[in-house]
Amino acid sequence: MLLSNLESVPGHTILRQIDVVYGSTVRSKHVGRDLLAGLKNIVGGELTAYTELLEESRQEAMSRMIEKAQSMGANAVVGIRFSTSNIAQGASELFVYGTAVVVEANTQKLPDPFPAQG
């Protein structure tokens, strides 16, 4: 599955636009993570527990979006965007969306910058 935050996939032609696809996940904070994050706020620095939580959330939401696109017959998703929102106290949603499309690689090759010298 090709993924692009652009409106196209470089080096490919969009043959068919299918539909909007999305994936989401809702995650809550862990009490232990909150305590450690509170301590880290005092001394400063990256809150690695939350960084890891967000990375896991992004991956899960992306996987769900890709699954939907594949089930529709797409081989690429373009215009990918991420969004987050608070759902409840201590719980957030990570939402990813884009347009499922069918693309084909361009067959035009670039000229060889180092042609054989003979």
N, C-alpha and C positions, 0 to 999 in steps of 0.2 A: 504494500500500500504506500503510495507516494503521498507525502504531506507537505503542504505549503501554506505559509501565512500570506502569500501573495494571492492575487486573483487568478493566477495561472501557475503552471509548473514549468520552470525554465527548461527549454529543449524539448517540450511536448506541446501537442495541439489538443485542445479540448474538443472531443467529438460529440459528447452528449452531457448535458447538465441533468442530474437526476433529482436531487432534493436536498433540503437542509438536513444535516445530521447533527446529533449532539450526544454528549455523555456527561454524566454528573455523578458526584459523590458527596455525601454529607458526613462530616467527621466532627467528633467532639474532642475536646481537650481532655487529657488525662490528668487527674489530680496531682500525681507525682511530677508530671512534666510542668504543671503550673507552679509548684513549689520551687523546682529547680530554676524555672524561668524567672521567678520573682527574685531569687538570690542573684541570678546573673544580671538582672536589671540594676542591681545595686552597684556591681563592679563594672558593668558594661561588657560588650562583646556580642558575638552571634549566639542566638538562641537555637543551637543545633537540633534540639528535640523538635522544635517547630519547623525548622527547615526540612528535616526528614519527613515529618508529617505532611507538609505541603508537597514534597516530591512524590510521596506515595499517592497522594490524592490526585495529582496531575496525571500520573501514570495510569491510575485506575479509570479516571474520566476519559483519557485518550483511548484506552483499550475499548471502552464501551462505545465511543464514537466510531472507532474503526470497525468494530463488529457490525454496527448498524449499516455503515457504508458498504461493507462486503456483502451483507445480506441483500442489499439493493442492486448488486452487480457493479458497484463502483471499483475502480482501481486507483483512485486518488481522492483526496479531500483538499479543497482550496479555500482560501480566505479564513483560515483557522484563527479563532479568537478565544481568549480565556476571560472568565468573569468569576468573581467571588462575592458572596453575600452572607450576612449573618442570618441564620434560621431561628435560633433560640439562644438563650444564655449559654455560652460556652460551645455552641455548635455552628459550624460554617459549611456552606456549600461551595464546591468548586465546580464550575460549569465550563465546558468547552464546546464550541460549535463551529461548523463550517459547511461548505457545499460539496456534496458527493458528486463526482464527475467520472466520466470515462475519458482517459487520455491515451494518446498514441505518441510514441517517440518520433521526433522529426528525423527523417532519413538523411537530410542534408548534412554532409560532413564538412567540417572546416578544412581549409587547405593545409597541407603538411607544411609547418614552418621550417622544417629541415629536410628538403627534398634530397634524394640521393644524388650525389655529384659523380658524374661519370665521364 
